[in-house]
Amino acid sequence: MTHIAIRIIRDEHAALAAMLRSILLLIEQHRRQNTLPDFTSLRAMLFYVDEFPEQRHHRKESELLFPKLRARTLLSRDLLDRLDEDHARGEHMIRALEHALLGFEMLGEPRRAAFEETAQRYVDFYLAHMALEEREILPLAERVLTAQDWADLDEAFTANRDPLTGHEPEPDYRALFTRIVGMVPAPIGLGSPRASANLVPLRRHQQETS
């Protein structure tokens, strides 16, 4: 049986991976066409990454999941330390990416390359981070955590309610997610259908992991 918290973590990882790849798809499309991107869409996408994965998902891993693992086993202590450092590093990197986007929007073509390079580094970093968690940490958690640990984790992660994993947006976020879904490409949204073949649409991923 897959624990609720594990399923939510994997679903949130899938949603974030799709969002990050969609950002790169938009960047690549406009680079090929030699056009400026829709800065409003990119700002909305980066705000989502900062507001949900960075502030909610990562915080609960570092403040709840990782301490429980440290309390139950001596295994993977160095890896947990590295992942905690990744979480702190990710907060700095999203700020740098948002600044690079603002520079591109305000100053135009001379800042395109810097923004694209910063975006690629951030996406590569984040995808590798999530892959490591899924490959090493989640299986370890399933082996060593107790029933009470899982009850605590299930309650905490259920409260995330990330709209990109199928939940109704909270009132404060409804306009943001309406904008994202309407303006960005599949698999996240309903915009220009330029998703690469290796992206799993979110609805299908949810069916496979439910």
VOBA-1610 file (N, C-alpha, C; in pm, whole numbers, padded with zeros to 5 digits, always signed):
BEGIN
Met+00084-00119+00000Met+00000+00000+00000Met+00088+00125+00000Thr+00055+00219-00087Thr+00129+00345-00091Thr+00067+00443+00006His+00149+00500+00093His+00099+00597+00191His+00052+00724+00120Ile-00045+00790+00181Ile-00102+00911+00122Ile+00007+01016+00100Ala+00094+01035+00199Ala+00200+01135+00186Ala+00293+01104+00069Ile+00326+00977+00049Ile+00412+00938-00062Ile+00345+00971-00194Arg+00217+00939-00205Arg+00144+00967-00330Arg+00140+01117-00357Ile+00116+01197-00252Ile+00109+01342-00270Ile+00245+01397-00311Ile+00351+01351-00246Ile+00486+01397-00282Ile+00515+01365-00428Arg+00484+01244-00471Arg+00510+01207-00611Arg+00424+01290-00706Asp+00296+01312-00671Asp+00209+01394-00756Asp+00261+01537-00765Glu+00306+01592-00652Glu+00358+01728-00653Glu+00489+01736-00731His+00571+01633-00722His+00691+01628-00804His+00656+01627-00953Ala+00556+01545-00989Ala+00517+01536-01130Ala+00464+01669-01182Ala+00383+01737-01099Ala+00328+01866-01138Ala+00439+01968-01157Leu+00534+01970-01065Leu+00644+02066-01074Leu+00734+02036-01194Ala+00763+01907-01217Ala+00846+01870-01331Ala+00781+01915-01461Ala+00650+01895-01472Ala+00579+01938-01592Ala+00583+02089-01607Met+00568+02161-01497Met+00574+02308-01501Met+00712+02354-01544Leu+00816+02298-01487Leu+00952+02339-01522Leu+00983+02310-01668Arg+00941+02195-01716Arg+00965+02162-01857Arg+00884+02251-01949Ser+00765+02290-01904Ser+00685+02383-01984Ser+00754+02519-01995Ile+00818+02563-01888Ile+00894+02689-01893Ile+01003+02679-01999Leu+01076+02568-02000Leu+01182+02552-02101Leu+01125+02543-02242Leu+01009+02478-02257Leu+00946+02470-02388Leu+00909+02608-02441Leu+00854+02693-02353Leu+00819+02829-02393Leu+00944+02907-02433Ile+01050+02892-02354Ile+01175+02963-02384Ile+01230+02917-02520Glu+01230+02785-02541Glu+01284+02731-02667Glu+01201+02778-02787Gln+01069+02777-02771Gln+00982+02819-02880Gln+01012+02962-02922His+01026+03053-02826His+01050+03193-02859His+01193+03216-02908Arg+01286+03135-02861Arg+01422+03147-02914Arg+01424+03110-03062Arg+01357+03000-03099Arg+01352+02959-03240Arg+01285+03065-03327Gln+01180+03126-03274Gln+01104+03225-03352Gln+01164+03365-03343Asn+01268+03379-03258Asn+01330+03510-03235Asn+01227+03613-03192Thr+01140+03571-03100Thr+01037+03660-03045Thr+01053+03669-02894Leu+00995+03770-02835Leu+00995+03782-02689Leu+00886+03694-02631Pro+00912+03629-02519Pro+00810+03543-02457Pro+00699+03625-02395Asp+00594+03555-02355Asp+00486+03617-02278Asp+00535+03627-02134Phe+00583+03743-02096Phe+00642+03761-01963Phe+00540+03740-01852Thr+00413+03773-01879Thr+00309+03753-01778Thr+00294+03605-01745Ser+00295+03521-01847Ser+00285+03376-01824Ser+00405+03324-01746Leu+00525+03369-01786Leu+00645+03322-01717Leu+00647+03368-01572Arg+00605+03491-01547Arg+00599+03538-01408Arg+00501+03455-01327Ala+00386+03423-01385Ala+00286+03341-01315Ala+00340+03203-01284Met+00412+03144-01378Met+00467+03010-01357Met+00573+03011-01248Leu+00661+03110-01249Leu+00764+03118-01146Leu+00705+03150-01010Phe+00600+03230-01007Phe+00533+03259-00880Phe+00475+03131-00822Tyr+00415+03048-00907Tyr+00364+02919-00861Tyr+00476+02835-00799Val+00589+02825-00870Val+00701+02744-00819Val+00746+02795-00682Asp+00753+02925-00667Asp+00797+02983-00540Asp+00692+02964-00431Glu+00566+02981-00466Glu+00460+02982-00367Glu+00421+02844-00317Phe+00423+02744-00406Phe+00379+02610-00368Phe+00496+02514-00344Pro+00569+02471-00447Pro+00678+02376-00419Pro+00783+02429-00321Glu+00829+02552-00341Glu+00936+02604-00255Glu+00886+02626-00112Gln+00771+02690-00095Gln+00727+02732+00038Gln+00648+02624+00112Arg+00578+02537+00042Arg+00494+02437+00109Arg+00558+02298+00104His+00584+02252-00016His+00636+02116-00033His+00772+02100+00034His+00867+02184-00001His+01002+02171+00056His+01003+02191+00206Arg+00925+02285+00253Arg+00925+02313+00397Arg+00880+02191+00476Lys+00779+02121+00426Lys+00731+02003+00499Lys+00828+01886+00491Glu+00902+01878+00381Glu+01007+01776+00376Glu+01115+01805+00478Ser+01163+01929+00482Ser+01275+01964+00570Ser+01234+01970+00716Glu+01111+02013+00745Glu+01070+02032+00884Glu+00999+01911+00943Leu+00953+01817+00857Leu+00877+01703+00909Leu+00932+01569+00861Leu+00939+01548+00731Leu+00982+01418+00679Leu+01127+01388+00715Phe+01218+01480+00686Phe+01360+01451+00710Phe+01392+01432+00859Pro+01337+01515+00951Pro+01363+01490+01092Pro+01311+01353+01139Lys+01198+01311+01087Lys+01147+01179+01125Lys+01241+01069+01077Leu+01296+01084+00958Leu+01391+00985+00909Leu+01518+00984+00994Arg+01567+01101+01031Arg+01687+01107+01115Arg+01663+01041+01251Ala+01539+01050+01300Ala+01507+00991+01429Ala+01495+00840+01423Arg+01468+00785+01304Arg+01441+00642+01293Arg+01558+00561+01241Thr+01657+00625+01177Thr+01765+00550+01117Thr+01890+00636+01105Leu+02005+00568+01109Leu+02132+00636+01086Leu+02167+00640+00937Leu+02089+00570+00856Leu+02115+00566+00713Leu+02087+00702+00649Ser+02163+00733+00546Ser+02136+00848+00458Ser+02142+00982+00529Arg+02214+00992+00641Arg+02225+01122+00709Arg+02290+01226+00618Asp+02398+01188+00551Asp+02467+01282+00462Asp+02376+01324+00348Leu+02299+01230+00295Leu+02208+01261+00186Leu+02098+01356+00232Leu+02043+01334+00350Leu+01941+01424+00403Leu+01997+01564+00423Asp+02121+01572+00471Asp+02185+01704+00486Asp+02197+01772+00350Arg+02235+01695+00250Arg+02249+01751+00115Arg+02115+01801+00063Leu+02009+01724+00085Leu+01877+01765+00036Leu+01827+01888+00109Asp+01855+01898+00239Asp+01820+02020+00312Asp+01895+02141+00254Glu+02022+02120+00223Glu+02100+02228+00160Glu+02042+02263+00023Asp+01995+02163-00050Asp+01930+02188-00179Asp+01807+02277-00161His+01729+02251-00056His+01609+02330-00033His+01645+02477-00009Ala+01748+02500+00071Ala+01792+02637+00095Ala+01848+02699-00033Arg+01923+02621-00106Arg+01980+02670-00232Arg+01870+02702-00332Gly+01764+02618-00335Gly+01655+02641-00428Gly+01587+02774-00406Glu+01575+02817-00281Glu+01512+02947-00253Glu+01595+03061-00311His+01727+03050-00303His+01814+03152-00363His+01807+03147-00515Met+01799+03026-00569Met+01799+03012-00714Met+01671+03065-00777Ile+01556+03047-00711Ile+01432+03099-00769Ile+01433+03251-00767Arg+01493+03311-00664Arg+01506+03457-00662Arg+01594+03505-00778Ala+01704+03434-00801Ala+01793+03470-00911Ala+01722+03456-01045Leu+01640+03353-01059Leu+01567+03332-01184Leu+01462+03440-01204Glu+01391+03474-01098Glu+01291+03582-01109Glu+01359+03715-01146His+01476+03739-01089His+01550+03861-01123His+01596+03858-01268Ala+01644+03742-01313Ala+01688+03731-01453Ala+01571+03754-01549Leu+01453+03704-01512Leu+01335+03727-01595Leu+01300+03876-01600Leu+01305+03941-01485Leu+01277+04085-01481Leu+01378+04162-01568Gly+01505+04123-01560Gly+01605+04188-01642Gly+01576+04171-01791Phe+01536+04051-01830Phe+01502+04024-01969Phe+01382+04108-02012Glu+01280+04116-01923Glu+01161+04192-01957Glu+01191+04342-01968Met+01273+04395-01878Met+01299+04538-01875Met+01401+04582-01980Leu+01502+04498-02006Leu+01614+04539-02090Leu+01617+04469-02225Gly+01535+04367-02242Gly+01521+04307-02373Gly+01631+04211-02412Glu+01660+04205-02540Glu+01746+04103-02600Glu+01881+04085-02531Pro+01949+04193-02487Pro+02079+04170-02422Pro+02072+04081-02298Arg+01954+04065-02240Arg+01941+03981-02120Arg+01878+03844-02149Arg+01850+03814-02275Arg+01787+03686-02306Arg+01875+03568-02265Ala+02000+03569-02307Ala+02088+03454-02282Ala+02106+03430-02133Ala+02122+03536-02055Ala+02139+03518-01910Ala+02016+03455-01848Phe+01898+03499-01890Phe+01775+03440-01838Phe+01765+03293-01878Glu+01790+03262-02004Glu+01778+03123-02050Glu+01875+03031-01977Glu+01997+03078-01956Glu+02096+02996-01886Glu+02057+02976-01740Thr+02005+03080-01676Thr+01962+03069-01536Thr+01844+02973-01525Ala+01751+02980-01619Ala+01636+02890-01619Ala+01680+02746-01638Gln+01771+02721-01731Gln+01817+02585-01755Gln+01886+02527-01632Arg+01970+02607-01566Arg+02038+02560-01445Arg+01936+02526-01337Tyr+01836+02611-01320Tyr+01737+02588-01216Tyr+01658+02460-01244Val+01614+02442-01367Val+01536+02323-01402Val+01621+02197-01383Asp+01744+02199-01432Asp+01831+02082-01416Asp+01852+02049-01268Phe+01876+02152-01189Phe+01896+02134-01045Phe+01773+02071-00980Tyr+01656+02125-01012Tyr+01534+02081-00945Tyr+01496+01939-00986Leu+01508+01906-01115Leu+01474+01772-01160Leu+01567+01668-01097Ala+01695+01700-01087Ala+01789+01607-01023Ala+01758+01590-00875His+01720+01699-00809His+01684+01694-00668His+01565+01603-00645Met+01460+01620-00723Met+01340+01538-00706Met+01367+01392-00739Ala+01447+01366-00842Ala+01480+01228-00877Ala+01553+01159-00763Leu+01644+01230-00697Leu+01718+01175-00585Leu+01625+01143-00468Glu+01533+01232-00439Glu+01436+01205-00331Glu+01354+01080-00362Glu+01308+01068-00485Glu+01222+00955-00519Glu+01301+00824-00524Arg+01425+00831-00564Arg+01507+00710-00576Arg+01559+00662-00440Glu+01594+00754-00351Glu+01661+00717-00226Glu+01576+00740-00101Ile+01512+00855-00090Ile+01450+00894+00036Ile+01311+00833+00055Leu+01228+00834-00048Leu+01094+00780-00030Leu+01096+00629-00002Pro+01178+00549-00072Pro+01187+00407-00034Pro+01238+00386+00108Leu+01334+00468+00151Leu+01382+00459+00288Leu+01271+00490+00386Ala+01193+00593+00359Ala+01082+00629+00447Ala+00983+00514+00459Glu+00954+00448+00350Glu+00859+00337+00354Glu+00912+00220+00437Arg+01044+00209+00447Arg+01102+00099+00525Arg+01107+00127+00674Val+01132+00252+00714Val+01168+00276+00854Val+01066+00357+00935Leu+00977+00429+00872Leu+00886+00514+00949Leu+00772+00433+01011Thr+00720+00483+01122Thr+00616+00414+01196Thr+00477+00459+01149Ala+00375+00388+01199Ala+00237+00423+01165Ala+00204+00565+01210Gln+00253+00605+01328Gln+00228+00741+01376Gln+00301+00844+01289Asp+00423+00810+01247Asp+00496+00899+01155Asp+00413+00923+01029Trp+00359+00815+00974Trp+00281+00828+00851Trp+00152+00905+00874Ala+00091+00888+00988Ala-00031+00965+01017Ala+00001+01114+01019Asp+00114+01150+01081Asp+00155+01292+01086Asp+00185+01344+00946Leu+00257+01265+00867Leu+00294+01308+00733Leu+00173+01318+00641Asp+00083+01219+00652Asp-00037+01221+00568Asp-00119+01346+00595Glu-00135+01380+00722Glu-00212+01499+00758Glu-00145+01626+00704Ala-00015+01634+00719Ala+00057+01755+00678Ala+00054+01774+00527Phe+00083+01669+00452Phe+00091+01684+00306Phe-00047+01693+00242Thr-00147+01634+00305Thr-00284+01648+00252Thr-00327+01794+00253Ala-00276+01873+00348Ala-00313+02014+00359Ala-00255+02099+00247Asn-00158+02047+00170Asn-00097+02127+00063Asn-00197+02169-00043Arg-00275+02073-00093Arg-00381+02098-00191Arg-00331+02182-00310Asp-00225+02136-00370Asp-00168+02202-00487Asp-00268+02193-00602Pro-00313+02306-00657Pro-00411+02300-00767Pro-00362+02224-00890Leu-00232+02219-00912Leu-00182+02147-01028Leu-00176+01996-01006Thr-00220+01949-00889Thr-00237+01805-00867Thr-00385+01770-00859Gly-00471+01860-00906Gly-00612+01828-00918Gly-00704+01890-00815His-00652+01972-00725His-00736+02033-00622His-00793+02166-00670Glu-00908+02200-00617Glu-00967+02331-00644Glu-00879+02440-00583Pro-00844+02541-00661Pro-00760+02647-00605Pro-00828+02719-00490Glu-00749+02756-00389Glu-00801+02842-00284Glu-00842+02976-00346Pro-00939+03046-00286Pro-00989+03171-00347Pro-00878+03269-00384Asp-00778+03284-00298Asp-00671+03380-00327Asp-00590+03343-00450Tyr-00589+03213-00486Tyr-00505+03166-00596Tyr-00584+03137-00724Arg-00716+03154-00720Arg-00797+03113-00835Arg-00758+03187-00962Ala-00739+03318-00953Ala-00703+03396-01072Ala-00567+03353-01127Leu-00472+03325-01037Leu-00339+03281-01080Leu-00348+03153-01161Phe-00421+03054-01111Phe-00425+02926-01180Phe-00512+02929-01304Thr-00611+03016-01307Thr-00685+03037-01430Thr-00593+03091-01538Arg-00505+03184-01501Arg-00409+03240-01595Arg-00311+03134-01643Ile-00258+03055-01551Ile-00161+02953-01588Ile-00223+02851-01683Val-00340+02799-01649Val-00402+02696-01731Val-00439+02750-01868Gly-00481+02877-01874Gly-00524+02933-02000Gly-00413+02978-02093Met-00292+03000-02039Met-00188+03065-02118Met-00067+02978-02147Val-00046+02871-02070Val+00075+02792-02091Val+00043+02663-02165Pro+00142+02602-02228Pro+00117+02483-02308Pro+00087+02360-02224Ala+00033+02257-02289Ala+00017+02126-02226Ala+00155+02075-02185Pro+00168+01991-02081Pro+00060+01925-02010Pro+00000+02006-01896Ile+00054+02125-01865Ile+00002+02204-01755Ile-00127+02274-01796Gly-00126+02338-01911Gly-00237+02424-01946Gly-00304+02387-02077Leu-00375+02486-02132Leu-00453+02466-02253Leu-00401+02548-02369Gly-00281+02604-02352Gly-00225+02689-02456Gly-00168+02610-02571Ser-00074+02671-02643Ser-00017+02611-02763Ser+00033+02470-02737Pro-00017+02369-02809Pro+00014+02228-02781Pro+00152+02189-02831Arg+00257+02234-02761Arg+00394+02206-02805Arg+00469+02122-02702Ala+00397+02046-02621Ala+00464+01963-02522Ala+00543+01853-02590Ser+00659+01823-02537Ser+00740+01716-02595Ser+00679+01582-02560Ala+00714+01480-02638Ala+00650+01350-02624Ala+00684+01282-02492Asn+00794+01321-02428Asn+00833+01252-02304Asn+00765+01307-02181Leu+00676+01406-02196Leu+00605+01458-02081Leu+00477+01381-02060Val+00453+01336-01937Val+00331+01264-01905Val+00224+01363-01863Pro+00109+01370-01934Pro+00004+01462-01891Pro-00034+01435-01746Leu-00061+01541-01672Leu-00081+01529-01529Leu-00199+01441-01495Arg-00309+01452-01569Arg-00425+01369-01538Arg-00391+01221-01551Arg-00314+01184-01656Arg-00277+01045-01673Arg-00186+00999-01562His-00092+01085-01521His-00003+01051-01409His-00085+01024-01283Gln-00185+01106-01258Gln-00266+01088-01137Gln-00340+00954-01142Gln-00390+00917-01261Gln-00460+00791-01272Gln-00366+00675-01247Glu-00242+00686-01297Glu-00146+00578-01282Glu-00100+00561-01139Thr-00097+00670-01061Thr-00044+00661-00924Thr-00154+00653-00819Ser-00279+00658-00860Ser-00388+00651-00762Ser-00416+00507-00722
//
